[in-house]
Amino acid sequence: MTRRRLTPEEIDLWYKVVEKADRLHPNAVPASPLPKPKPTARRAAIPRAASSPAKPITIRLPDAAVQMDKKAFGRMKRGKLVPEARIDLHGMTLDRAHPALTRFVLSSHAKGRRLVLVITGKGKRDVQTWPAPAQRGILRRNVPLWLAMAPLAQAVLQVQEAHASHGGEGAFYVYLRRAR
């Protein structure tokens, strides 16, 4: 879109307004006008998103210190520990998933389970990438936050993204504290 040129009447009007206006900072020295930029060669009118698609935003758990046994943590990360229970939150809304996760984690903790698997899914694949990439997986983003808040925080010892054999990016290992 090209700019239109101001008419002489519009220019005169502008100067009249400037003469009557008060400066915000009267003691400040007026800056010298900047030189006009030199024209550059015109590029083809291709939207930026079409030429270089934006990368999707990835969810990373904070690299917190390992709270559990390091040997067991290594086995869990490699997918060698088998989860004792699992919950699948696919297709649930936030209003349904949060209470279901709370019930599941607290009941698993009460039963003495140590490792459970929470499957959230990766989110919808048809996300927009222009003008800004949308974040995928509302459950995938919220589950680690819910696990870090009360009442679940008292039962949870460690949260880790699952191994590919147990769901990879679409699931979390939740290592629970010992029931007392």
C-alpha positions in Angstrom: 0.0 0.0 0.0 1.5 3.3 -1.0 1.1 6.5 1.0 -0.7 9.4 -0.5 0.8 12.8 -0.5 -0.6 15.6 1.7 -2.4 18.4 0.1 -1.2 22.0 0.6 -4.3 22.7 2.8 -3.5 19.7 5.0 0.1 20.9 5.4 -1.0 24.4 6.3 -3.4 23.0 8.8 -0.7 20.9 10.4 1.6 23.9 10.8 -1.2 25.9 12.5 -1.8 23.0 15.0 1.9 22.8 15.7 2.2 26.6 16.4 -0.7 26.4 19.0 0.4 23.2 20.7 2.4 23.3 23.9 5.6 21.1 24.2 5.5 18.3 26.7 9.1 19.0 27.7 9.7 22.7 27.1 13.3 22.6 28.4 14.3 19.8 26.1 16.4 20.6 23.0 14.5 19.8 19.8 16.1 17.0 17.9 17.3 17.6 14.4 15.2 15.9 11.8 16.4 12.6 10.6 17.4 12.2 7.0 15.0 10.3 4.8 15.9 6.6 4.3 17.3 5.8 0.9 15.0 3.7 -1.3 15.9 0.1 -1.6 15.1 -2.5 -4.3 11.6 -3.8 -3.9 11.1 -7.4 -3.0 8.4 -9.7 -4.3 5.2 -9.4 -2.4 5.4 -12.7 -0.6 4.2 -13.0 3.0 7.0 -13.7 5.4 5.2 -16.7 6.8 5.1 -18.4 3.4 8.9 -17.9 2.9 10.0 -19.1 6.3 7.5 -20.8 8.5 7.8 -20.2 12.2 8.9 -23.0 14.5 6.3 -24.4 16.8 6.7 -23.6 20.5 7.9 -26.6 22.5 7.1 -27.3 26.1 10.0 -28.0 28.3 9.8 -28.9 32.0 12.1 -26.8 34.1 15.5 -28.5 34.8 14.9 -28.8 38.5 17.2 -30.8 40.7 16.4 -34.5 40.7 14.5 -35.2 43.9 14.3 -39.0 43.6 17.0 -41.7 43.5 19.4 -40.9 40.6 19.6 -44.5 39.5 15.8 -44.9 39.4 15.5 -41.5 37.7 17.9 -42.7 34.9 16.0 -45.9 34.5 12.7 -43.9 34.3 14.1 -41.5 31.7 15.2 -44.4 29.6 11.7 -46.1 29.8 13.0 -49.0 31.8 10.6 -48.5 34.8 7.1 -49.6 34.1 4.3 -47.3 35.3 2.0 -48.9 37.9 -1.0 -47.0 36.7 -2.0 -44.6 33.9 -4.6 -42.0 33.1 -5.5 -40.8 29.6 -6.7 -37.2 29.4 -7.1 -37.1 25.6 -10.1 -35.2 24.5 -10.9 -33.8 28.0 -11.5 -30.2 28.6 -9.6 -28.3 31.3 -12.7 -28.4 33.6 -12.9 -32.2 33.3 -9.2 -33.0 33.2 -8.1 -31.2 36.4 -10.4 -33.0 38.8 -9.7 -36.3 37.1 -6.0 -35.8 37.4 -6.4 -34.8 41.1 -8.5 -37.9 41.9 -6.1 -40.2 40.0 -2.9 -38.9 41.6 -4.2 -38.7 45.2 -5.8 -42.2 45.0 -2.6 -43.6 43.5 -0.6 -42.0 46.3 -3.0 -43.5 48.9 -2.6 -47.0 47.3 1.2 -46.7 47.6 2.0 -46.5 43.9 5.3 -44.8 43.1 5.3 -44.3 39.3 2.2 -43.3 37.3 1.8 -42.2 33.7 -0.3 -39.2 32.8 -1.1 -39.1 29.0 -2.1 -35.6 27.8 -1.5 -36.0 24.1 0.5 -33.5 22.0 -2.3 -31.2 21.0 -4.0 -30.6 17.7 -1.7 -30.7 14.7 -3.5 -27.9 12.7 -2.1 -25.0 14.5 -1.6 -21.6 13.0 2.0 -20.5 12.3 1.2 -17.0 11.1 1.3 -14.2 12.3 2.6 -15.9 15.5 2.9 -19.6 16.2 0.1 -20.9 18.5 1.1 -23.1 21.3 -0.1 -26.7 21.0 -1.6 -28.8 23.7 -3.5 -27.0 26.4 -3.4 -30.0 28.7 0.2 -30.6 27.9 1.0 -27.1 29.2 -1.2 -27.2 32.3 -0.6 -30.7 33.7 2.9 -29.9 35.0 1.5 -26.7 36.6 -1.3 -28.6 38.3 1.1 -31.2 39.6 3.2 -28.4 41.2 0.2 -26.8 43.0 -1.6 -28.0 46.1 -3.1 -30.5 46.8 -1.0 -32.6 44.3 2.4 -31.0 45.2 2.4 -32.9 48.5 2.1 -36.2 46.8 4.4 -35.6 43.7 8.1 -36.0 44.0 9.2 -35.7 40.4 7.6 -35.0 37.0 9.4 -36.0 33.8 8.5 -36.2 30.1 7.8 -39.8 29.3 10.1 -42.0 27.2 9.0 -42.6 23.6 7.8 -46.1 24.4 5.4 -44.6 26.9 4.1 -41.7 24.9 7.1 -39.3 24.6 6.1 -35.7 24.3 2.5 -36.5 24.9 2.9 -38.0 28.3 4.5 -37.4 31.7 5.9 -39.7 34.3 4.8 -38.7 37.7 6.9 -40.2 40.5 5.0 -40.1 43.8 6.4 -39.8 47.3 6.1 -42.7 49.7 2.8 -42.9 51.5 3.2 -42.3 55.2 
